[in-house]
Amino acid sequence: MAIRYRVNARLATAQLKEIYDSSGLRRPVGDPPRLRRMRDGAALTITALDGRRIVGIARALSDFACRAYLSDLGVRCAR
């Protein structure tokens, strides 16, 4: 199946936990309210999906004119 990319998709907390766990990014996955604040506070989120399975995430802060600061870049590790 082809990878689909989505911009600013509304991810469930479980999806965030899944991609952070599978990518090896050390994020507060045991604190769902904090994960929701991280999701809601990002200016730009790009997700990669293989079917319904999340396989990548990029989360950034941006002024949408000149600069964007990447805070997360996670890709699912094959296991």
Secondary structure, 3 states (H helix, E strand, C coil): CCEEEEECCCCCHHHHHHHHHHHCCCCCCCCHHHHHHHHHHCCEEEEEEECCEEEEEEEEEECCCCCEEEEEEEECCCC
